[in-house]
Amino acid sequence: TMSKFLGPCYVQLAKNWIPMLGMWGAMGTMGLVWATDWRLILDWVPYINGKFKKDD
Protein backbone atom coordinates (compact mmCIF):
# COMPACT_ATOMS: atom_id res chain seq x y z
CA THR A 1 0.00 0.00 0.00
CA MET A 2 2.83 2.40 0.75
CA SER A 3 4.50 1.59 -2.55
CA LYS A 4 1.54 3.14 -4.40
CA PHE A 5 2.38 6.54 -2.92
CA LEU A 6 6.15 6.16 -2.59
CA GLY A 7 8.77 4.57 -4.75
CA PRO A 8 10.48 1.31 -3.71
CA CYS A 9 13.54 3.19 -2.51
CA TYR A 10 11.46 5.25 -0.08
CA VAL A 11 9.56 2.18 1.11
CA GLN A 12 12.88 0.56 2.06
CA LEU A 13 14.03 3.75 3.81
CA ALA A 14 10.77 3.86 5.77
CA LYS A 15 11.21 0.21 6.83
CA ASN A 16 14.73 0.99 8.02
CA TRP A 17 13.56 4.00 10.08
CA ILE A 18 10.61 2.33 11.85
CA PRO A 19 12.72 0.68 14.64
CA MET A 20 14.67 3.90 15.18
CA LEU A 21 11.49 5.97 15.42
CA GLY A 22 10.01 3.43 17.84
CA MET A 23 13.08 3.67 20.05
CA TRP A 24 13.02 7.48 20.03
CA GLY A 25 9.29 7.42 20.79
CA ALA A 26 9.84 5.13 23.76
CA MET A 27 12.69 7.27 25.06
CA GLY A 28 10.59 10.40 24.59
CA THR A 29 7.77 8.84 26.58
CA MET A 30 10.16 7.87 29.37
CA GLY A 31 11.58 11.41 29.34
CA LEU A 32 8.08 12.83 29.62
CA VAL A 33 7.33 10.60 32.62
CA TRP A 34 10.62 11.61 34.22
CA ALA A 35 10.17 15.35 33.60
CA THR A 36 6.54 15.53 34.74
CA ASP A 37 4.68 14.32 37.78
CA TRP A 38 5.63 10.65 37.31
CA ARG A 39 3.13 9.42 39.86
CA LEU A 40 0.24 11.03 38.00
CA ILE A 41 1.21 9.20 34.81
CA LEU A 42 2.12 5.87 36.43
CA ASP A 43 -1.25 5.72 38.19
CA TRP A 44 -2.64 4.68 34.78
CA VAL A 45 -0.29 1.65 34.51
CA PRO A 46 -2.19 -1.37 35.88
CA TYR A 47 0.63 -3.26 37.65
CA ILE A 48 2.43 -0.23 39.05
CA ASN A 49 -0.55 1.79 40.33
CA GLY A 50 -1.14 -0.59 43.28
CA LYS A 51 2.38 -0.13 44.65
CA PHE A 52 1.96 3.58 45.45
CA LYS A 53 -1.32 3.64 47.35
CA LYS A 54 -1.58 6.43 49.88
CA ASP A 55 -2.53 5.59 53.46
CA ASP A 56 -5.48 7.88 54.16
Buried (B, 14 or more C-beta within 10 A) or exposed (E): EEEEEEEEEEBEEEEEEEEEEEEEEEEEEEEEBEEEEEEEBBEEEEEEEEEEEEEE
